[in-house]
């Protein structure tokens, strides 16, 4: 395999790896967001009240 073919395969592999990593991160983010929403719902927290609750916890 000459140099240009090697670089082509390497770049395509890097692009595929970055795409897979990005897809994994997005899916985990959606999962965490859904779990957080479920916890907030079960605790009766409205999204608009979330910041005030955080401020109370910090004090």
Residue pairs with C-beta under 8 A, 6 or more apart in sequence:
1 9
40 46
40 47
40 50
45 53
